[in-house]
Amino acid sequence: MRLPTFEQLLAGALATCLLLCGAGARAADETAPNHRPVKAVADQRLDVRTGAGRGVLPLYASLSLADGAVQPDIERAVLVFHGRLRDADVYWRSAQKALAAVPTQASHTLLVVPQFLAERDVAAYGLAPETLRWSLEGWEGGEPALAPAPLSSFDAIDAVLALLADRHRFPHLAQVVIAGHSGGGQVVQRYAVVGQGEAALAAAGVKVRYVVANPSSYLYFSADRPQADGGFRPLAAGTCPAYDQWKYGWNDAPAYAAQLSPRAYEARYVQRDVVMLLGALDVDPQHPALDKSCSGEAQGPYRLARGRSYASYLQLRHPGFKASVHEVPGVGHDGDRMLGSACGLAALFDDPRSEAACR
């Protein structure tokens, strides 16, 4: 792969500055290398504990989550997950912007944007040793953290949902929306399959929705993958030996995903409220942030095709099941525009005007 020239990097930086400074924050193309330290670390912390140990998750939130205060006005919580750049600050601004477009929801909605850091981020900012950190992309598939304890990114989501399920703190919470774009879409899609945190919310009478926007890949329930003739079949032996490994399939799935069988997870998944948002212009097979491994390519040539194929796959396996899929016109791989689109606002906030425009 040809590396960008200095002039190209400079032009990209200038363009980014113009977009961010002149038009607000954009969770956009994510074309920058994800091996650089993040530009900002979230300002709040959440304790994550399991039998495997303890760690601290950075996050942004529109209310303090550490003070234990009762929040009787909160009726909806919207979690937004960043992409591969771990740029929670950018997605935080995008989430705020989306909420501002639905002013009737502002006083009743809690926004939360967790941040899955890498070792280089912790080192660059001299963060406390208990700060959770993952490999650069391992968090997308729920892999264990590298330190300070082997906690899955899914364990971290569980911790956020457990906090929201506390009826003392959130007595009137009625809906939780778990949304992610790009790399965040990957972690949300897989959490929608294996996540355990919904149970506590359901027991408290809280509805949960998952919004999966423009991920590079999906978790399949069998070895079948889309074919040129429109069907689904396993790949020929030796074509791509790892294509059905986790996070694309179930081989070598992490311990977190061992609570149920793949068949049981699938049956539960098609009953969950999952909305797929696909950018109608997210069709670049050479996009810098696209998963171009053979396992990724086995799902389709670009994100729009991969999303369409996955919806068709589920419908074929579950006759009568209708996947909730919305293609957002005029938008490519741009998290800010996806979240702020009519379909995005409808999925995040159940905004009636946006729902009508999304149809």
C-alpha positions as CSV (number, residue, x, y, z in Angstrom):
1,M,0.0,0.0,0.0
2,R,1.4,3.4,-1.0
3,L,2.0,5.7,2.0
4,P,0.6,9.2,1.7
5,T,3.0,12.0,0.9
6,F,3.7,14.9,3.3
7,E,1.7,17.2,1.0
8,Q,-1.3,14.8,1.1
9,L,-1.1,14.6,4.9
10,L,-0.9,18.3,5.2
11,A,-3.9,18.8,2.8
12,G,-5.9,16.3,4.9
13,A,-5.0,18.0,8.1
14,L,-6.1,21.4,6.7
15,A,-9.3,19.9,5.4
16,T,-10.0,18.3,8.8
17,C,-9.4,21.6,10.5
18,L,-11.8,23.4,8.2
19,L,-14.5,20.8,8.8
20,L,-14.1,20.7,12.6
21,C,-13.6,24.4,13.2
22,G,-16.1,25.7,10.7
23,A,-18.8,23.1,10.7
24,G,-18.6,21.5,14.1
25,A,-17.2,18.1,15.1
26,R,-17.5,15.3,12.5
27,A,-17.1,11.6,13.2
28,A,-16.2,11.3,9.6
29,D,-14.1,9.2,7.3
30,E,-11.6,7.9,9.9
31,T,-8.9,7.9,7.3
32,A,-6.1,8.7,9.8
33,P,-3.9,5.9,11.1
34,N,-5.3,4.4,14.3
35,H,-1.8,3.8,15.7
36,R,-1.4,7.4,16.9
37,P,-2.4,8.3,20.4
38,V,-5.8,9.8,20.8
39,K,-6.1,13.6,20.8
40,A,-8.3,13.7,23.9
41,V,-9.2,11.4,26.8
42,A,-12.7,11.4,28.2
43,D,-13.2,13.3,31.5
44,Q,-15.3,10.8,33.5
45,R,-14.5,7.4,34.8
46,L,-16.5,4.2,35.4
47,D,-15.4,1.3,37.6
48,V,-15.6,-2.1,35.8
49,R,-15.4,-5.2,37.9
50,T,-15.9,-8.9,37.2
51,G,-14.4,-12.1,38.6
52,A,-11.4,-11.5,36.2
53,G,-10.5,-8.3,38.0
54,R,-11.0,-4.5,37.9
55,G,-10.4,-1.6,35.6
56,V,-11.5,1.9,35.0
57,L,-13.2,3.0,31.7
58,P,-13.0,6.6,30.6
59,L,-16.2,8.1,29.2
60,Y,-18.0,11.3,28.4
61,A,-21.5,11.9,29.8
62,S,-24.0,14.7,29.9
63,L,-24.4,14.2,33.7
64,S,-22.0,13.1,36.3
65,L,-22.1,9.4,36.7
66,A,-19.8,9.3,39.8
67,D,-21.8,11.4,42.3
68,G,-24.6,8.9,42.8
69,A,-27.3,11.6,42.4
70,V,-30.8,10.6,41.6
71,Q,-31.8,11.7,38.0
72,P,-35.7,11.7,37.9
73,D,-35.8,13.6,34.7
74,I,-33.9,11.1,32.6
75,E,-36.2,9.0,30.4
76,R,-33.8,8.0,27.7
77,A,-30.1,7.1,27.7
78,V,-28.1,7.1,24.4
79,L,-24.7,5.4,24.3
80,V,-22.6,6.2,21.3
81,F,-19.4,4.3,20.5
82,H,-16.5,5.8,18.6
83,G,-14.7,4.3,15.6
84,R,-11.3,2.8,15.1
85,L,-9.5,6.1,16.0
86,R,-10.8,5.8,19.5
87,D,-11.9,9.5,19.1
88,A,-14.6,9.6,21.7
89,D,-14.3,13.4,21.8
90,V,-15.4,13.6,18.2
91,Y,-18.3,11.3,18.7
92,W,-19.2,13.1,21.9
93,R,-19.7,16.3,19.9
94,S,-21.6,14.4,17.2
95,A,-23.9,12.9,19.8
96,Q,-24.5,16.4,21.3
97,K,-25.2,17.8,17.9
98,A,-27.7,15.0,17.1
99,L,-29.5,15.6,20.4
100,A,-29.6,19.4,19.7
101,A,-31.5,18.6,16.5
102,V,-34.3,17.1,18.7
103,P,-34.8,19.8,21.3
104,T,-37.8,18.2,23.0
105,Q,-35.6,15.4,24.1
106,A,-32.7,17.4,25.5
107,S,-33.8,17.6,29.2
108,H,-34.9,14.0,29.3
109,T,-31.9,12.3,27.6
110,L,-28.6,11.2,29.1
111,L,-25.7,11.0,26.5
112,V,-22.8,8.6,27.2
113,V,-19.8,8.1,25.0
114,P,-17.4,5.4,26.3
115,Q,-13.7,5.3,25.2
116,F,-11.8,2.1,24.5
117,L,-8.1,3.2,24.8
118,A,-4.9,1.5,23.7
119,E,-1.6,1.2,25.6
120,R,-0.1,4.1,23.6
121,D,-2.9,6.4,24.8
122,V,-2.4,5.5,28.4
123,A,1.4,6.1,28.0
124,A,1.0,9.3,26.1
125,Y,-1.2,10.9,28.8
126,G,0.3,9.3,31.8
127,L,-3.0,7.8,32.8
128,A,-3.6,5.9,36.0
129,P,-2.5,2.3,35.9
130,E,-6.0,1.0,36.5
131,T,-7.1,2.6,33.2
132,L,-8.4,-0.1,30.8
133,R,-6.6,-0.5,27.6
134,W,-7.0,-2.9,24.6
135,S,-5.1,-3.7,21.4
136,L,-5.8,-1.2,18.6
137,E,-8.8,-3.1,17.3
138,G,-9.4,-5.9,19.8
139,W,-12.1,-4.0,21.5
140,E,-14.2,-4.1,18.4
141,G,-14.7,-7.8,18.9
142,G,-15.0,-7.9,22.6
143,E,-11.5,-9.2,23.2
144,P,-10.0,-9.0,26.7
145,A,-8.2,-5.9,27.7
146,L,-4.4,-6.0,27.8
147,A,-4.3,-4.3,31.2
148,P,-5.0,-3.9,34.1
149,A,-7.2,-7.0,34.0
150,P,-8.5,-9.2,31.1
151,L,-11.9,-7.5,30.9
152,S,-13.8,-7.6,27.7
153,S,-15.0,-4.4,26.1
154,F,-18.4,-6.2,26.5
155,D,-17.8,-6.3,30.2
156,A,-17.3,-2.5,30.1
157,I,-20.7,-2.1,28.3
158,D,-22.3,-4.3,30.9
159,A,-21.0,-2.0,33.6
160,V,-22.6,1.1,31.9
161,L,-25.9,-0.7,31.5
162,A,-25.8,-2.0,35.1
163,L,-25.5,1.6,36.2
164,L,-28.5,2.6,34.1
165,A,-30.5,-0.2,35.5
166,D,-30.3,1.2,39.0
167,R,-33.9,2.3,39.6
168,H,-32.8,4.4,42.5
169,R,-30.7,6.6,40.3
170,F,-32.8,6.5,37.2
171,P,-36.4,5.9,38.4
172,H,-38.0,7.0,35.1
173,L,-35.6,5.6,32.5
174,A,-37.7,3.9,29.8
175,Q,-35.3,3.4,26.8
176,V,-31.6,2.8,26.3
177,V,-30.1,3.1,22.9
178,I,-26.7,1.5,22.2
179,A,-25.3,3.0,18.9
180,G,-22.0,2.8,17.1
181,H,-20.5,3.8,13.8
182,S,-17.7,2.1,11.9
183,G,-15.5,0.3,14.5
184,G,-18.2,1.3,17.1
185,G,-20.7,-0.3,14.8
186,Q,-18.7,-3.5,15.0
187,V,-18.6,-3.6,18.8
188,V,-22.4,-2.8,19.0
189,Q,-23.3,-5.5,16.4
190,R,-21.5,-8.2,18.3
191,Y,-22.7,-6.9,21.7
192,A,-26.3,-7.1,20.3
193,V,-25.6,-10.8,19.7
194,V,-23.8,-11.8,22.9
195,G,-24.3,-8.9,25.3
196,Q,-25.6,-9.8,28.8
197,G,-26.3,-6.3,30.0
198,E,-29.8,-6.0,28.5
199,A,-31.2,-8.5,31.1
200,A,-30.9,-6.1,34.0
201,L,-32.5,-3.4,32.0
202,A,-35.4,-5.6,30.9
203,A,-35.9,-6.7,34.5
204,A,-36.3,-3.0,35.4
205,G,-38.8,-2.5,32.5
206,V,-36.4,-0.6,30.3
207,K,-36.4,-1.2,26.6
208,V,-33.1,-1.5,24.7
209,R,-32.3,-0.8,21.1
210,Y,-29.0,-1.4,19.2
211,V,-28.1,0.9,16.3
212,V,-25.4,-0.5,14.0
213,A,-24.0,2.0,11.5
214,N,-21.5,1.3,8.7
215,P,-19.4,-1.5,10.3
216,S,-16.7,-3.2,8.2
217,S,-17.9,-6.6,9.2
218,Y,-20.6,-8.6,11.0
219,L,-20.7,-11.7,13.2
220,Y,-22.2,-14.5,11.1
221,F,-24.0,-17.5,12.8
222,S,-22.8,-20.1,10.3
223,A,-19.9,-20.7,7.8
224,D,-22.1,-19.4,4.9
225,R,-21.0,-16.2,3.2
226,P,-22.6,-14.2,0.4
227,Q,-21.9,-15.4,-3.2
228,A,-21.9,-13.7,-6.5
229,D,-25.2,-15.5,-7.5
230,G,-27.0,-14.0,-4.5
231,G,-26.9,-17.2,-2.4
232,F,-24.9,-18.1,0.8
233,R,-22.5,-20.9,1.0
234,P,-19.2,-21.7,2.9
235,L,-16.0,-20.7,1.2
236,A,-14.0,-23.2,-0.6
237,A,-11.5,-25.0,1.5
238,G,-8.2,-23.2,1.8
239,T,-9.6,-20.0,0.2
240,C,-9.5,-18.0,3.5
241,P,-8.7,-20.3,6.5
242,A,-9.7,-17.7,9.2
243,Y,-12.9,-16.4,7.6
244,D,-15.1,-18.1,10.2
245,Q,-12.9,-17.3,13.2
246,W,-14.2,-14.8,15.8
247,K,-15.0,-11.9,15.2
248,Y,-16.4,-12.9,11.8
249,G,-17.7,-16.3,13.0
250,W,-17.7,-18.5,16.2
251,N,-14.5,-20.4,16.1
252,D,-12.3,-19.3,19.0
253,A,-14.9,-17.0,20.4
254,P,-13.9,-15.2,23.6
255,A,-14.9,-16.4,27.0
256,Y,-17.6,-13.7,27.3
257,A,-19.4,-15.3,24.4
258,A,-19.6,-18.8,25.9
259,Q,-22.7,-18.3,28.0
260,L,-25.0,-19.7,25.2
261,S,-24.7,-21.6,22.0
262,P,-24.4,-19.8,18.7
263,R,-27.9,-21.1,17.8
264,A,-29.3,-19.7,21.1
265,Y,-27.6,-16.4,20.5
266,E,-29.0,-16.2,17.0
267,A,-32.5,-16.9,18.2
268,R,-32.2,-14.1,20.8
269,Y,-30.6,-11.7,18.3
270,V,-33.5,-11.7,15.8
271,Q,-35.8,-10.9,18.7
272,R,-33.8,-7.9,19.8
273,D,-34.5,-4.4,18.6
274,V,-31.6,-3.9,16.1
275,V,-31.5,-1.1,13.6
276,M,-29.0,-1.2,10.8
277,L,-28.0,2.2,9.3
278,L,-26.1,2.0,6.0
279,G,-24.6,4.9,4.2
280,A,-25.9,4.7,0.6
281,L,-22.5,6.1,-0.6
282,D,-20.3,3.9,1.7
283,V,-19.3,2.0,-1.4
284,D,-15.5,2.5,-1.7
285,P,-13.8,-0.9,-1.8
286,Q,-10.5,0.8,-1.1
287,H,-11.6,3.0,1.8
288,P,-8.6,3.3,4.2
289,A,-10.6,2.1,7.2
290,L,-12.3,-0.8,5.5
291,D,-11.4,-4.3,6.7
292,K,-9.6,-5.7,3.6
293,S,-8.6,-9.0,5.2
294,C,-9.9,-12.1,3.4
295,S,-12.3,-12.6,6.3
296,G,-13.7,-9.1,5.7
297,E,-13.7,-9.4,1.9
298,A,-15.7,-12.7,2.3
299,Q,-18.6,-10.6,3.5
300,G,-18.6,-8.3,0.4
301,P,-16.6,-5.7,-1.4
302,Y,-17.6,-2.6,0.6
303,R,-19.7,-1.7,3.6
304,L,-23.0,-1.1,1.9
305,A,-22.8,-4.5,0.2
306,R,-21.8,-6.2,3.4
307,G,-24.7,-4.7,5.3
308,R,-27.2,-5.6,2.6
309,S,-25.9,-9.2,2.5
310,Y,-26.1,-9.6,6.2
311,A,-29.7,-8.5,6.3
312,S,-30.5,-10.9,3.5
313,Y,-28.7,-13.7,5.3
314,L,-30.8,-13.2,8.4
315,Q,-34.0,-13.1,6.4
316,L,-33.1,-16.3,4.6
317,R,-32.4,-18.1,7.9
318,H,-35.6,-16.7,9.6
319,P,-38.5,-16.6,7.2
320,G,-40.9,-13.9,8.2
321,F,-38.1,-11.9,10.0
322,K,-37.8,-8.4,8.7
323,A,-34.5,-6.7,9.4
324,S,-34.8,-3.0,10.3
325,V,-32.4,-1.6,7.7
326,H,-32.3,2.0,6.5
327,E,-30.0,3.2,3.7
328,V,-29.1,6.9,4.3
329,P,-29.1,8.7,1.0
330,G,-26.2,10.9,0.1
331,V,-24.0,9.8,3.0
332,G,-20.8,7.7,2.8
333,H,-18.5,6.7,5.7
334,D,-19.4,9.7,7.9
335,G,-20.5,9.1,11.5
336,D,-21.6,12.7,12.1
337,R,-23.9,12.7,9.1
338,M,-25.2,9.2,9.8
339,L,-26.1,10.0,13.4
340,G,-27.6,13.3,12.4
341,S,-29.6,12.0,9.5
342,A,-33.4,11.6,9.7
343,C,-33.0,7.8,10.1
344,G,-30.2,8.4,12.7
345,L,-32.4,10.7,14.7
346,A,-35.3,8.4,14.5
347,A,-33.3,5.4,15.7
348,L,-31.6,7.4,18.5
349,F,-34.5,9.4,19.8
350,D,-37.8,8.1,18.3
351,D,-38.3,11.6,16.9
352,P,-41.7,11.5,15.0
353,R,-40.7,14.0,12.3
354,S,-37.4,12.2,11.7
355,E,-39.3,8.8,11.5
356,A,-41.6,10.2,8.9
357,A,-38.7,11.5,6.8
358,C,-36.8,8.2,7.1
359,R,-39.7,6.2,5.6
